[in-house]
Amino acid sequence: MRLYTPLLLVLIYSIMACSPKRENQNMETSQPDVDPVSLKGQVQNPQDGLVILYQIRENQKFPTDTLSLNESGNFEAKIVIEHTGFYLINFYEQQEKMLVLNPGDKIEITADGSEAEGYFEIKNSPDTELLNEYLALDQELSNQMNVQRQEYMAAEDKAAAGEAYNAFVKEAINRIKAFIDKTGNSIVAVFPISQLNIDEDLDYIAPLAEKLYEKYPAEGMVANLKNKVEAIRNTAVGQTAPEISLNNLQPTPREQVGFEMDYLIFTQNIPLEL
C-alpha cells in the first residue's frame, strides 16, 4: 500500500511544541531596504503576558517582535522582514496561529487570545488564507487516512481493503495537485509539493520546485525541496553519470571519457580479519 503522510499538521505541532530559539543579539545586522509589514489588530480577551511574533526557520521558531497592546486590546506595529516567510503569532501562550508574511503586507488580525481554538481572523493576507485552506485539507485527508487504516486492519479481505486504501491515496494525491495548481506561485505550495513522492512525480515536481526557488531562494523549506529534487534527478535511471576519475593498476588516473563504450564494474576491497 502507498502511504499518505500529513506533513503540515506534523510540522506545525512540532514547531509549536519546541522552545523558541534566541539569536545572538551582539551580531551586527543591517536593515534591508524593503517596505515593512504593517501588522495591526485587536485581542478580544487581553491578558497579562506577551503577544510575540516568531519567524519559522529550520523547523524552529525565533522571536521577531513583541507586540504592545493598549487598554482596549488594540495593537499596531511595523515589522521589517527581508523576504517572504512563515511566522507564528502567539497570544499569551494561549493561542498560536501560523502566518505568511511578505514585505509590504498590510495585515489586520482579530484574535480571541484566551483559547487555542478561539476566534481568529486575518485580513489582507492571501497567502495565509491559502495556508489555512491547505491546513484544513491536510486535516481532512489525515482523518480519512486513519479511517482507511482502521478499516484495513479490521478487514478480512485484505486485498479488497488494500485496493480501497490505494484508491484513497490516489484521490488524495489528485486533490493535493489540484491545490498546488490553485496556489500559482505562492510560497505555500512548498507544503503540498513536499507531500508528493518525488521519485514517482519528478517531472511534475521539478519545474514547480525550480519556480519556487527562483522566487523564494532565501526560504529554507523551498531550498531543501530544490536540493531533494536535484539529488533524485541526478541519480535517476537514465540520467548521465557524474564525472569520475579512477586509477588503473599502474596506477595512472583515467577520466570518465576514457571509459567510453566500456562496461565498468565497481568493487570495494575489504580486508579480512583472521
N, C-alpha and C positions, 0 to 999 in steps of 0.2 A: 504493500500500500504506500502511496505517496503521502507526505506529511505536510499539513498546513501549520505554520508557526505564527502566532500573534505577536509580531515584532514590536509595534508601537506601545502597546499596553505594558509589555515587559520592560521596555526602555524607560517609560515614564515612571513606573512604580519603583524601579531600581534607583533612578536619579532622585526621586522624592525621598527615598529612604536613606540616601547617603548624606554624610555630613558635608556642609559647604566647605570649599577649599579657599584658603586665604592666599592671595598672591603677594609677592614681595613688594611692599609699599615703598621700599627705598629705590626701586628701579625708576630711572628717568623715562617718562613717557611723553610723547608729543601728541597734541590734539589733532586729529585728522581734519582736513578741510572739507567737511561734509555738513549737510543740514542735520541738526539734532532731531531726535524723536520727541514729539510733544505728547506727553502722557498725562492725562487728567481724568478725574472721575470722582466717584463717591463710594464710601463704605457705609452700608446701611446700618451696621451694628459696630461702630468703632469701639475699641477696647484698649486697655493698657498693653503696650507691646510695640512691635515694629512691623511695618509693611516694607518688605525687601524685594528688590528685583534682582534675579540671578541670571547669569548667562550660562547656557549649557555648552560645555566643551568636553570632548573626550569622555562622554558618559558621566560627567561630574558637573556640579553646579558651583559657580563662582559669583560671589556678591558683586553687583554692579552699582547699585544705588539704594539708598534708604529714602522712602517717600514720607514727607511730613504732611500730616492731616490737620485741618483746623477743627474748631469745636463742633462743626456740623458734619465732620467726616469727609470733607472735600479735600482733594489733593491735586496738585499740578506740578509737573517737573519737565525739565528739558534734559534728555539723555543723549549723550554723544556716543555713537557707535560707529565703528569703521566700516562694517559691512553687514549684510543681511544675516540673521542668525536666529537661533532658538533660545527662548528665555522662559523663566518661571517667575511668576509674581506670587509672593507668599504673604498672606494676611494673618499675622499674629500666631503663626504655626497652626492655624485652624483650617484655613482654606488655601489651596495652592492650584494655580492653573498655568498651563503652558501657552506661550505666545510665540508668534513670529514677528520680529521687528525688522523694518527696513529703514535706512537713513532717510529722514524727512517725513516719516509717518506722523500723522496727527490722530492719535487714538484716544477714544473715550471708553472708560470702564465703569461699570456699576457692579459692586460685589456685596454679598451678604456679610462676609468677613468673620462669621462665627461658626459656620458649619462647613465641613468638607464638601458636601453636595448641595450647599445653599445656592441662592440665586447668583448668577454670574452672567453678565452681558458685555460684549465688546463691540464697538462700532469703528468703522473706517479701517478695518484690517482684513482685507480679502484673504490673505494667506492664512491668518488664524482661523477664519471661517472654514477654509479648506482643511486645515489641520483637524478641527473639531469634527468635520464631516467624516474624515478618514478614521478618526478615533472611534466614532460610532460604528463605522463599517467593520473596523478591526474587532470591536467588541462583539458585534453580531456574528461574524464568522468564527470567532473564538468559541462562542456559546454553541453554535451549530456543530463545530468540530467536537466538542465534548459530548454532545448528544450522539454523534456518529460513532465515537469511540465506545460509548457505553452500549449502544445497540450492537456493535460488532462483537464486544466481549460476551454479550448475552445471547447472541445468535447461535443457533445450531448449524445453520447453513453458512459457514464462514465464507465460502466462495461468493454467494449472493451478497452477503454483508460487505465483503471487500469491494465488490463492484459498486455497491451503493456509496461506499466511502470514497472511492476513486472518482465517482461521478460528482460528489460534493466538492472534492478538491479541484476538479476541472472547472466547475461552475465558479468556485471561489477565485481561481486564477483569472477567469474571464471578467469577473467583477472588479478585481484589482486592476487589470489592464484598462478597463473602461474608465476607472477613476484616474489612472495615470494620464490617459488621453484628455480627460477633463481639466487636469491641472495646468495644461500648457507647459510653460517653463518655470513654474513655481518651485521654490526650494522644497516645498512639502512633498514633491514627487519622490524625493530620496527615500522616504519610508516605504511606500508600496513597491518601488523598484527593488529595494533591498530584500523584499519578501519573496521575490521570484527566484527560481532556480537558474543561476547564471549559465551553467553548463547546457541546460536544455533550451534556454531562451536568449542565447548570446547575441544572435542577430537582431533581436528586438531590443535588448537592454543596452548594448554597446553604444549606439548613437544617442540614446537618452542620457547615458552617463556622461558622454562627451559634451553634450549641450549643457548639462547642469554644471559641469566643471568649468566650462567657458564663462558662465555667468556667475558662479559662486566658488571660485578657486580657494577662497580662504576658509570655507566651511569644512570642518574636519570630516563629517559624515559623507559629504559629497566627494572629498578627496579619497577617502577609504573605499567608497564604491568604485571610483575610477580605477584605483590600484587593483582591486579584486578582478575587475573586468579585464584589465590588461594582463594580469597574471594568467587568467584562464585562457584568454585569447592566444597568448604566446605559447601555451602548452597544448593547445587543441590539436587533435588529429588532423593532419593535412596542412598544418602551418609550417612555414620554413623554419628549420632548426637554427638555433642561435649560433653565432660564430664560435668556433672552438680551435684550440691549438694543443696538439699532443706530441709527446716524444716517442720516437720509434726505439728499437732495441739498441741503436748505436751509442747513446741516444741523440737524435737530431730532431729539433722541433719541426713539426709539419702542420701547416694551416689546413683549414677545412677544405679550401679549394683543391688541395692536393689529393682529396679522397673522392673526387667525382667519379661516378659510375662504380664505386666500390661499396661493399657491404661492411659496416662497422659493427663489431661485437665488443661491448664494453664489459670488462671483468674487473674484479677487485681482489687483490691478493691479501688473504687474511692469514697471518701466521698461526700455526698450530701450537698449542701448549701441550707439551708431552709430560 
